[in-house]
Amino acid sequence: MKWELLQDDKPTTLSPEYTNALAASCNELEIDYVHLPSKSAHDALIAATSGVDTAMIFVPSKRGLSHCPEEMTALDDIGFSARVLYRTLKKLLT
């Protein structure tokens, strides 16, 4: 076996204002959450490194699989994330 490091990207810091608003929304809705650093090259990474305030909501997928045909997210989890997004947008836009 040969080991070769192909990528060593560091997590990008997202907007504290936005991530705190997301956390507050989760708390108000009594939805468990964790702050999760992501090394994925999402659009949010590009936006955040370009000076745009950015945050992300990760929604659980069955067996942790994402960006593949086997990805599956429970409808309840999609609903929870939509409620968090709605509440957070109300906080940030009012």
Secondary structure, DSSP 8 states (H G I E B T S, - for coil): ---------------HHHHHHHHHHHHHHT---------S--HHHHHHHTT----------GGG--SSTT----HHHHHHHHHHHHHHHHHHH-
